[in-house]
């Protein structure tokens, strides 16, 4: 038996994580037809990186690089002023 692959939005993932907190993971996983590994991967990303961790393709390394680039941009703007 294979499940049909579906891409969930960041909001849908966050909603499912909150629902699992209230109703329990097993019930939520069955309701939305999600594999436990997928659910717990989302949960781990939220715990380590916050909601931004649910964005497609985001990793700790990319998040760090984005933060550094934003900081450099902000610094360069202050030097130009």
Secondary structure by P-SEA (a helix, b strand, c coil): ccccbbbbcaaaaaaaaaaaaaccaaaaaaaacccaaaaaaaaaaaaccccccccccccaaaaaaaaaaaaaaaaaaaaac
